[in-house]
């Protein structure tokens, strides 16, 4: 997402756009949904698990996970030699609340 210098867009609009950009690909939506489900079940999610479940290369999965992270939707915690992925529910809730206020 590119913004012009001196753009008058407020921070709420930028946050919504970043989140929408992060979810703008069907695989990212599926990854997000899967990680959310695993987090609810208190299961650890690693890149190799996602490669196995979704059948894409490690590099492809990593690129999509980074987009979700950049959109604020994922938190990545390093544990030993692997990274574990967690959904950032607070960001998602904030964006949903902002979207619900758009018509006001």
Secondary structure, 3 states (H helix, E strand, C coil): CCCCCCCCCCHHHHHHHHHHHHCCCHHHHHHHHHHHHHHHCCCCCEHHHHHHHHCCCHHHHHHHHHHHHHCCCEEEEEECCEEEEEECHHHHHHHHHHHHCCCC
